[in-house]
Amino acid sequence: MIARFWSRLKRVLLYLFIFQFVYIILLRWVDPPITMTQLVSWVTGDGLRRDYVRADQISPYLRLAVIASEDQLFPAHYGFDWKRIQEAMAYNKRKPTKLRGGSTISQQTAKNVFLWQGRSWIRKGLEVYFTFMIEIVWGKKRILEVYLNVIEMGKGVYGAEAASQFYFNKSARNLSRRESALIAACLPNPVRYKVKSGSRYMQSRTSMIQRQMMNLQSDPTIRKLIENR
């Protein structure tokens, strides 16, 4: 009986592995139907505003703004910024009540598309696996495109197009440099930090992101990611 149980378990695990592998490949071209975070948002009553669009329908300014604010080494790393992770771990050890994240855009994308929110070691291990896989299968442009379509940009607001319509009543392709920086400024905590709050923190962070955008915009590897070609 035990032998039969392990035989069935192995078969189930094999099927799950094949399914997730095919799913990863499929999402190279197809938009994720729904994420766990979006589902929870809808179920708990926070709402679900989203509208997936292609990369060329998103302002290059917004693509540049999220790189400037979230992961300036995004074009160069292979999914993980080890120095940033070590710095975050050291900070969290010193201040356990004010946790700081060290996730790259690739890690955030893997977490939001395939996993649930949380800090368990199981989830973190799966995040490493899925980050590694999308780096290999999708490539940087697709990772950035999916990131900008699934990331939470306000309470119940997911993705660039939904955020642009919600905050500025315009298409994501028409976002200005400052509007893009404002959206990017809320990403550390999009429920707490309001895009149009006018708070001192948001003003300061938006200005900082705009300065970083100016510094990064001439980098050829970044230009290749944000230009429509």
Sequence and secondary structure as in RCSB ss.txt:
>XXXX:A:sequence
MIARFWSRLKRVLLYLFIFQFVYIILLRWVDPPITMTQLVSWVTGDGLRRDYVRADQISPYLRLAVIASEDQLFP
AHYGFDWKRIQEAMAYNKRKPTKLRGGSTISQQTAKNVFLWQGRSWIRKGLEVYFTFMIEIVWGKKRILEVYLNV
IEMGKGVYGAEAASQFYFNKSARNLSRRESALIAACLPNPVRYKVKSGSRYMQSRTSMIQRQMMNLQSDPTIRKL
IENR
>XXXX:A:secstr
 HHHHHHHHHHHHHHHHHHHHHHHHHTTTS  S  HHHHHHHHTTS  EE    GGGS HHHHHHHHHHH TTTT
TSSS  HHHHHHHHHHHHH TTS      HHHHHHHHHHS SS  HHHHHHHHHHHHHHHHHT HHHHHHHHHHH
SB STTEESHHHHHHHHHSS GGG  HHHHHHHHHTTTSTTTS TT   HHHHHHHHHHHHHHHHHTT HHHHHH
HS  
